[in-house]
Amino acid sequence: MRQLGLAATEFGPEGFLPDDPAAKAATLAGYGLKAVGQFVPVVLHDPDHDPLPEVERAMAGLVAAGASTVVVAATAGQDGYDERPVLDQSGWSTLLGNLDRITDAAAVRGLVATLHPHVGTMVESGEETARVLAGSRVGLCLDTGHLLIGGGDPVAVVQQNPGRIAHIHLKDVRIDLARRVQSGEATYTDAVAGGMYVPLGQGDVDVEAIVTALENSGYAGWYVLEQDCILAGAPADGSAGPDPAVDVQASIEHLLAVAGPSAAGA
């Protein structure tokens, strides 16, 4: 990441960084990287499950590492992202109430809580995202790829709710594969393996319109670059397909081209 010119990172998947918060912070500092936040998938809709202790443990690590943002996803409570149950009114009420509890707990610690609409979770579509924005106080982590795959319009969300967007996961996707996921012709996992996510500027997300709208609205947060992939082997041995580092470099160049110097720390 440092070789590519990145200034900071989220914590990544389990095992990517040390578990101990102080060791996390030391590892990042050793590479001159700042800590941004952490993706925390938790069950929010079950009235018999309290998600706050799990999120609070994550927040303790974020504070220790000097990060700013906790990124919560409303997981369906089962493995993977290929299936999810349908929520009734009671489930929605529980989910929205838990989001407000997490928002308040984060603020006490000097953190910003955000909800990440994500394929295969209880909040994936544009309609479900709108319900969260209308029914809770949580900030939005706008994941441009997941929202498009879930049937939403990330450009419209930015333009209509600039004050609620607290964090950005910039992704670009191939709409042909996204539509196969939407129709049920392909699972999310299969579509990712098939190359649904591509470097910024090479897919069907209007990255320039999104970044322009954010910059014009005074957005001062991070642009987190994400390109989900499933590798067949180590990139170095040439068997895994495109090298992710090459794709990241292409995304950085596109982001700087559409956003200018203001995004140089992305």
C-alpha positions as CSV (number, residue, x, y, z in Angstrom):
1,M,0.0,0.0,0.0
2,R,2.8,2.4,0.8
3,Q,4.6,1.6,-2.4
4,L,1.4,2.5,-4.3
5,G,1.2,5.9,-2.5
6,L,-1.8,5.1,-0.2
7,A,-1.9,7.1,3.1
8,A,-4.2,5.0,5.2
9,T,-6.2,1.7,5.4
10,E,-9.1,0.1,7.1
11,F,-8.3,-2.9,9.2
12,G,-9.1,-5.4,6.6
13,P,-10.3,-9.0,7.1
14,E,-9.5,-11.0,10.2
15,G,-5.8,-11.9,10.4
16,F,-4.6,-9.1,8.0
17,L,-3.4,-7.0,11.0
18,P,-2.6,-8.2,14.5
19,D,-5.6,-8.6,16.8
20,D,-4.1,-6.6,19.7
21,P,-5.1,-2.9,19.2
22,A,-1.7,-1.6,20.2
23,A,0.0,-4.0,17.8
24,K,-2.3,-2.9,15.1
25,A,-1.4,0.7,15.6
26,A,2.3,-0.1,15.8
27,T,2.2,-2.2,12.6
28,L,0.5,0.6,10.7
29,A,2.8,3.3,12.1
30,G,5.8,1.2,11.0
31,Y,4.6,1.6,7.4
32,G,3.6,5.2,7.8
33,L,-0.1,4.4,7.4
34,K,-3.0,5.9,9.2
35,A,-5.9,3.9,10.5
36,V,-9.3,4.7,8.9
37,G,-11.8,2.3,10.3
38,Q,-13.1,-1.3,10.4
39,F,-15.9,-3.2,8.7
40,V,-18.0,-4.9,11.4
41,P,-20.8,-7.2,10.2
42,V,-23.3,-7.8,13.0
43,V,-26.9,-9.0,13.4
44,L,-29.0,-5.9,14.0
45,H,-32.6,-7.2,13.4
46,D,-32.9,-9.9,16.0
47,P,-34.6,-8.7,19.2
48,D,-33.0,-11.5,21.2
49,H,-29.5,-10.5,20.1
50,D,-27.6,-7.4,21.4
51,P,-25.0,-6.3,18.8
52,L,-23.6,-3.5,20.9
53,P,-21.0,-5.5,22.9
54,E,-19.5,-6.8,19.7
55,V,-19.4,-3.4,18.1
56,E,-18.0,-1.8,21.3
57,R,-15.1,-4.3,21.2
58,A,-14.3,-3.2,17.7
59,M,-14.6,0.4,18.7
60,A,-12.1,0.0,21.4
61,G,-9.5,-1.2,18.9
62,L,-10.4,1.7,16.6
63,V,-9.8,4.3,19.3
64,A,-6.5,2.6,20.3
65,A,-5.3,2.8,16.7
66,G,-6.4,6.4,16.2
67,A,-9.1,5.5,13.6
68,S,-12.2,7.5,13.0
69,T,-15.0,5.3,11.6
70,V,-16.8,2.1,12.5
71,V,-18.5,0.6,9.4
72,V,-21.4,-1.6,10.4
73,A,-23.2,-4.0,8.1
74,A,-26.5,-5.6,8.9
75,T,-25.6,-9.2,8.4
76,A,-28.3,-11.8,7.8
77,G,-26.9,-14.0,10.6
78,Q,-25.7,-16.8,8.3
79,D,-22.6,-17.6,6.4
80,G,-21.8,-15.7,3.2
81,Y,-23.7,-13.2,1.2
82,D,-25.7,-15.3,-1.2
83,E,-29.0,-15.5,0.8
84,R,-30.9,-13.5,3.3
85,P,-34.3,-13.6,5.1
86,V,-37.1,-11.0,4.6
87,L,-37.6,-8.6,7.5
88,D,-41.0,-7.8,9.0
89,Q,-41.9,-4.5,10.6
90,S,-40.6,-5.7,14.0
91,G,-37.3,-6.7,12.5
92,W,-36.9,-3.3,10.9
93,S,-37.8,-1.5,14.1
94,T,-35.1,-3.5,16.0
95,L,-32.5,-2.9,13.3
96,L,-33.1,0.9,13.2
97,G,-33.1,1.2,16.9
98,N,-29.8,-0.7,17.1
99,L,-28.3,1.6,14.6
100,D,-29.1,4.6,16.8
101,R,-27.7,2.9,19.8
102,I,-24.4,2.2,17.9
103,T,-24.4,5.8,16.6
104,D,-24.6,7.1,20.2
105,A,-22.0,4.7,21.5
106,A,-19.6,5.6,18.8
107,A,-20.0,9.4,19.4
108,V,-19.1,8.9,23.1
109,R,-15.8,7.5,21.9
110,G,-15.2,10.2,19.3
111,L,-15.9,7.9,16.4
112,V,-18.4,8.1,13.5
113,A,-20.8,5.2,13.1
114,T,-21.8,4.3,9.5
115,L,-24.1,1.7,8.0
116,H,-22.8,-0.1,4.9
117,P,-25.4,-1.3,2.5
118,H,-24.0,-4.6,1.3
119,V,-25.2,-7.4,-1.0
120,G,-26.7,-10.3,1.0
121,T,-27.3,-8.3,4.2
122,M,-30.5,-6.9,5.5
123,V,-29.8,-3.5,3.9
124,E,-28.6,-3.9,0.3
125,S,-31.0,-2.1,-2.0
126,G,-31.7,1.6,-2.7
127,E,-35.1,1.3,-1.0
128,E,-33.6,-0.3,2.1
129,T,-30.9,2.3,2.2
130,A,-33.6,5.0,2.0
131,R,-35.4,3.4,4.9
132,V,-32.3,3.5,7.1
133,L,-31.7,7.1,6.2
134,A,-35.3,8.0,7.1
135,G,-35.6,5.9,10.2
136,S,-32.3,6.3,12.0
137,R,-29.5,8.8,12.7
138,V,-26.6,6.7,11.5
139,G,-24.2,8.0,8.9
140,L,-24.0,6.2,5.6
141,C,-21.0,4.4,4.3
142,L,-21.7,4.7,0.6
143,D,-20.3,1.6,-1.2
144,T,-20.8,2.5,-4.8
145,G,-20.5,-1.1,-6.0
146,H,-22.7,-2.8,-3.5
147,L,-25.4,-0.2,-3.8
148,L,-25.5,-0.6,-7.6
149,I,-25.5,-4.4,-7.4
150,G,-28.3,-4.2,-4.9
151,G,-30.4,-2.2,-7.4
152,G,-29.7,1.3,-6.0
153,D,-28.4,4.4,-7.7
154,P,-25.3,5.6,-5.9
155,V,-25.2,8.9,-7.8
156,A,-28.8,9.7,-6.7
157,V,-28.0,8.8,-3.1
158,V,-25.1,11.2,-3.1
159,Q,-27.0,14.0,-4.7
160,Q,-30.1,13.6,-2.5
161,N,-28.4,12.9,0.9
162,P,-25.0,14.7,0.9
163,G,-25.2,15.5,4.6
164,R,-25.6,11.8,5.6
165,I,-22.6,10.4,3.8
166,A,-19.9,10.0,6.3
167,H,-17.6,7.4,4.6
168,I,-17.0,6.1,1.1
169,H,-16.0,2.7,-0.3
170,L,-15.3,3.4,-4.0
171,K,-15.9,0.4,-6.2
172,D,-16.6,0.0,-9.9
173,V,-18.6,-3.0,-11.3
174,R,-19.6,-4.6,-14.5
175,I,-23.4,-4.1,-14.8
176,D,-23.8,-7.3,-16.9
177,L,-22.6,-9.5,-14.0
178,A,-24.4,-7.3,-11.4
179,R,-27.7,-7.9,-13.2
180,R,-27.1,-11.7,-13.1
181,V,-26.8,-11.4,-9.4
182,Q,-30.0,-9.3,-9.2
183,S,-31.9,-11.8,-11.3
184,G,-30.7,-14.8,-9.3
185,E,-28.9,-16.3,-12.4
186,A,-25.6,-16.1,-10.5
187,T,-24.6,-16.0,-6.8
188,Y,-22.7,-13.0,-5.5
189,T,-19.7,-15.2,-4.9
190,D,-19.7,-16.6,-8.4
191,A,-20.0,-13.1,-9.9
192,V,-17.0,-11.8,-7.8
193,A,-15.0,-14.8,-9.0
194,G,-16.0,-13.9,-12.6
195,G,-14.6,-10.4,-12.3
196,M,-17.7,-8.3,-11.4
197,Y,-15.5,-5.8,-9.7
198,V,-13.0,-3.8,-11.9
199,P,-10.7,-0.9,-11.4
200,L,-12.3,2.5,-11.1
201,G,-13.2,3.9,-14.5
202,Q,-13.4,0.5,-16.2
203,G,-16.9,-0.5,-15.2
204,D,-20.4,1.0,-15.1
205,V,-20.4,3.0,-11.9
206,D,-20.3,6.8,-12.7
207,V,-17.3,7.4,-10.4
208,E,-16.7,10.9,-11.7
209,A,-20.3,12.0,-11.0
210,I,-20.2,10.6,-7.5
211,V,-16.8,12.1,-6.6
212,T,-17.8,15.5,-8.1
213,A,-21.0,15.6,-6.1
214,L,-19.2,14.7,-2.9
215,E,-16.5,17.3,-3.4
216,N,-19.1,19.9,-4.3
217,S,-21.0,19.1,-1.1
218,G,-17.9,19.6,1.1
219,Y,-17.2,15.9,1.8
220,A,-14.0,15.7,3.9
221,G,-13.8,12.0,4.7
222,W,-11.7,9.2,3.2
223,Y,-12.1,7.6,-0.2
224,V,-11.5,3.9,0.5
225,L,-10.5,1.9,-2.6
226,E,-12.0,-1.6,-2.7
227,Q,-12.1,-4.1,-5.4
228,D,-13.3,-7.5,-4.2
229,C,-11.6,-10.4,-5.9
230,I,-11.2,-14.2,-5.5
231,L,-7.7,-15.3,-6.4
232,A,-6.8,-18.7,-7.7
233,G,-3.3,-18.4,-6.3
234,A,-0.6,-15.9,-5.2
235,P,-0.3,-13.0,-7.6
236,A,3.4,-13.4,-7.8
237,D,3.2,-16.8,-9.5
238,G,1.1,-15.5,-12.4
239,S,-1.7,-18.1,-11.9
240,A,-4.2,-15.8,-10.2
241,G,-5.1,-13.6,-13.1
242,P,-4.6,-9.8,-12.9
243,D,-2.3,-8.5,-10.2
244,P,-4.4,-6.7,-7.6
245,A,-1.7,-4.1,-7.1
246,V,-1.9,-3.2,-10.8
247,D,-5.6,-2.7,-10.5
248,V,-5.2,-0.6,-7.4
249,Q,-2.8,1.7,-9.2
250,A,-5.3,2.1,-12.1
251,S,-8.0,3.0,-9.5
252,I,-5.7,5.6,-7.9
253,E,-4.9,7.2,-11.2
254,H,-8.6,7.4,-12.2
255,L,-9.6,8.8,-8.8
256,L,-6.9,11.5,-9.0
257,A,-8.0,12.3,-12.5
258,V,-11.6,13.0,-11.6
259,A,-11.1,14.5,-8.1
260,G,-7.8,16.3,-8.4
261,P,-5.3,17.1,-5.6
262,S,-8.1,17.0,-3.0
263,A,-8.1,13.2,-3.2
264,A,-4.4,12.8,-3.0
265,G,-4.5,11.2,0.4
266,A,-7.0,8.6,-0.5
